[in-house]
């Protein structure tokens, strides 16, 4: 198995730039030079002492000292050569062997096993590294299998989306239209209960169409939409307000905003995000004239947005539940909808690398008139903007 190679290693700094072998060689050369110079100096001193004339017994002792120095020099030379071989074959060569094996793995051949027989420390180290390599390979293969499974599942999801957007919509339209035609043609022959049943059927077909459309929107996020680029959120917000102009005008809603920044995102999805949040604020209004404010402030590399209203508010204990798909806090006949709106908003924000949450405030606000709710979310700032 071979995958993309790892990045090149970081270069060593300072005295660590020299290989270990050169350090051993340098230390050995310096030690040998010092020893030879010391021995030469001692022999020179002995020779000077001889020239001054010595008693026979002292001369014998000096001869013995010379022999001892020669023997010591020979022993040190043998020890030095032995140490050189030991370092070369017991340390440097196994390290070089392990380094070559690691380079092979780092180059992309993750099936290459790491094995060094000696010394014991390097053998243990190579065993641990090879065990880590094996675990990484196993996890990578499992991830590759999961990726294939996700790719297959996404393909099936795309087929379902096509069926839902075409094959399922048409029967629902026929059910609704023919049921309405049935009421128009035979309305004078139907009693009130039959007409009520017809209204239930038409309403159910329309709600099913709305649910399918919302599910399609939810499944398309991050899959079939455009790429994320530098986007003016002011333009996206303006489009969202224009799309809701009828509802805003009918309810007398006042929408205010801060100066909107540029972010890295998809304009279509950001428009949908603003539209869903403002639409929720209008839908869950209180008896007070609806007021919605879109705020923004800088938070490091992100922009933190907020959507505040003076509506009925949300109980803090439902702060997580409201973002789950199909989760509703109110009966359908009181507040219509499919229960996908906030789940779709969170998916859009997370696709952009941000987070969406309900501002808990002081934690005391309960659902009721005029309590209001504030949703906050983050989006990555465009690279051309200065950090605060």
Residue pairs with C-beta under 8 A, 6 or more apart in sequence:
1 109
1 110
1 111
1 137
1 141
2 108
2 109
2 110
2 111
3 108
3 110
3 140
4 108
5 106
5 107
5 108
6 106
6 107
6 108
9 106
11 17
20 91
20 92
20 95
21 92
24 87
24 91
24 92
28 80
28 83
28 84
31 80
32 80
35 73
35 76
36 73
39 69
39 72
39 73
42 69
43 66
43 69
46 62
46 65
46 66
49 62
50 59
50 62
54 62
90 118
90 119
91 119
94 116
94 117
94 118
94 119
94 122
95 122
97 116
98 114
98 116
98 122
98 125
98 126
98 129
101 112
101 113
101 114
101 115
101 116
101 126
102 114
102 129
104 112
105 112
105 114
105 133
110 133
110 136
110 137
110 140
111 137
113 130
113 133
114 126
114 127
114 129
114 130
114 133
115 126
115 130
116 122
116 123
116 125
116 126
117 123
154 223
157 219
157 223
158 223
158 224
161 216
161 219
161 220
164 212
164 215
164 216
165 212
165 216
168 212
169 209
169 212
172 205
172 208
172 209
172 212
173 205
173 209
175 201
175 205
176 201
176 202
176 205
176 206
176 209
179 198
179 201
179 202
179 205
180 198
180 202
182 198
183 190
183 195
183 198
187 195
190 198
207 338
210 338
211 338
211 340
214 338
214 340
214 341
214 344
215 340
217 272
217 340
217 344
218 325
218 340
218 343
218 344
218 347
221 269
221 344
221 347
221 348
221 351
222 347
222 351
225 266
225 268
225 269
226 266
226 267
226 268
227 266
228 264
228 265
228 266
228 352
229 264
229 265
229 266
230 262
230 263
230 264
230 382
230 383
230 384
231 262
231 263
231 264
231 265
231 266
231 267
231 270
231 382
232 260
232 262
232 267
233 260
233 261
233 262
233 263
233 265
233 270
233 274
233 296
233 303
233 305
233 379
234 257
234 259
234 260
235 267
236 267
236 270
236 271
236 273
236 274
237 257
237 260
237 271
237 274
237 294
239 271
240 271
240 272
240 274
240 275
240 278
241 248
241 255
241 274
241 278
243 271
243 275
244 275
244 278
244 279
244 282
247 253
247 279
247 282
248 255
248 278
248 282
251 282
251 285
251 290
252 289
252 290
253 281
253 282
253 285
253 289
253 290
253 291
253 292
254 289
254 290
254 291
254 292
255 278
255 292
255 293
255 294
256 291
256 292
256 293
256 294
257 293
257 294
257 295
258 294
258 295
258 296
259 296
260 294
260 296
261 296
261 298
261 303
261 381
261 382
261 385
262 381
262 382
262 384
262 385
263 270
263 303
263 352
263 379
263 380
263 381
263 382
264 352
264 379
264 380
264 381
264 382
264 383
265 352
265 379
265 380
266 352
269 348
269 351
269 352
270 348
270 352
270 379
272 344
272 348
273 345
273 348
273 349
273 377
274 294
274 307
276 341
276 342
276 344
276 345
277 307
277 345
277 375
278 292
278 294
278 307
279 341
280 341
280 342
281 290
281 292
281 307
281 309
281 311
281 373
282 290
282 292
283 335
283 337
284 309
284 311
284 312
284 335
284 373
285 309
285 310
285 311
285 312
286 310
286 311
286 312
286 368
286 369
286 370
286 371
287 369
287 370
288 310
288 369
288 370
290 309
290 310
290 311
291 309
291 310
292 307
292 308
292 309
293 306
293 307
293 308
293 309
294 305
294 306
294 307
295 305
295 306
295 307
295 308
296 303
296 304
296 305
296 306
297 303
297 304
298 304
298 381
298 387
298 388
299 378
300 387
301 380
301 381
301 387
302 354
302 378
302 379
302 380
302 381
303 378
303 379
303 380
303 381
304 376
304 377
304 378
305 376
305 377
305 378
305 379
306 359
306 374
306 375
306 376
306 377
307 374
307 375
308 372
308 373
308 374
309 372
309 373
309 374
310 370
310 372
311 371
311 372
311 373
312 367
312 368
312 369
312 371
313 365
313 366
313 367
313 368
313 371
313 372
313 373
314 322
314 329
314 358
314 367
314 373
315 366
315 367
316 358
316 360
316 363
316 365
318 329
319 357
319 358
319 360
321 327
321 329
322 329
322 342
322 358
323 342
323 343
323 345
323 346
323 356
324 343
325 339
325 340
325 343
326 338
326 339
326 340
326 343
327 339
327 343
328 335
328 337
328 339
329 367
345 356
345 375
345 377
346 356
349 355
349 356
349 377
349 378
349 379
350 356
352 379
352 380
353 379
353 380
354 377
354 378
354 379
354 380
355 377
355 378
356 375
356 376
356 377
357 375
357 376
357 377
358 373
358 374
358 375
358 376
359 373
359 374
359 375
359 376
361 374
365 371
365 372
